[in-house]
């Protein structure tokens, strides 16, 4: 979502266990991970040469970039179709007294949460969670763009940083960066775009500490702004991470890219969202990387009229219409083309394979 625009607990734009644990941070229980595809093609050199209509959709999503046909290796990443995770770190929001609601929320909600936490927190929580699985699981599903909202808790005397959306997370930024680094080490041909934005409660000292932590986590994997960003070049140079940093400090840092534009429709109905994006497409795509967020935004009227529902209910009921629209889109540099497409609950549908499959249109 766009910076500076935010209804109640929706703004605009876990652990160090490794794959195999399949652990959800939300309630500490396990959860199945479908990723929208039930079969994976054997990884071999012949796979990269496949050009059948269904080939890209059926790639092993944890390594889909490394299995793309060679004809796509020299196309700039900003012209490829890339699946993204909106508000990627909301699978471990703090449900207890350790964390207040974040300071971007309305005063009334903050007061209600302070004095009626047992009643208010579950209500906030079910509309604030946008992803259910840990970051490495999302990467395994094929996500290659992560929307990261960074905050410092207002009463915290330490320099620890967290993520937030409605409330703060239990997992620190440092933990997530380490988790991403470990995943990248195990997937050397995959590239991730990390968008750090919507900073809350960070002074310049905390910004510098965060930038230092990013550099320490990824080191030589960080792609500088001057490099041609194609898969072939990134593989040859060993770069796996593009960091977008929405702050003036990024302008003087060669390894921090400028803010990536995020198309946010601010709609709670898929038909209205699609209409908004079709209107924007007529005026041309931004240069470089940009995100089209198919994440729906519930307003207070919708929330009050659906007291037993949650954001997940809204998303799963509307994904068929949204994915039908996604499958009609094309990547590339032309007017009307899309680049990164971000969504909520990315493992609940055919979202990721549908976005990856759009790259077949660049082969014709």
Buried (B, 14 or more C-beta within 10 A) or exposed (E): BBBEEBBBBBBBBBBEEEBEBBBBBBEEEEBEBEBBBEEEBEEEEEBBEBEEEEBBBBBBBBBBBBBBBEEBBEBBBBBBBBBBBBBBBBBBBBBEEEBBBBBBBBEEBBEBBEEEBEEBBEBBBBBBBBBBBBBBBBBBBBBBBBBBBBBBBEEBEEEBBBBBBBBBBBBBBBBBBBBBBBBBEBBEBBBBBBBBBBBBBBEEEBBEBBBEBBBEBBEEBBBEBEEEBBBEBBBEBEBBBBBBBBBEBBEEBEBBBBBBBBBBBBBBBBEEBBEBBEEBBEEEBBEBBBBBBBBBBBBEEBBEEBEEBBBBEBBBEBBEBBBEBBEEBBBBEEEBBBBBBBBBBBBBBBBBBBBBBBBBBBEE
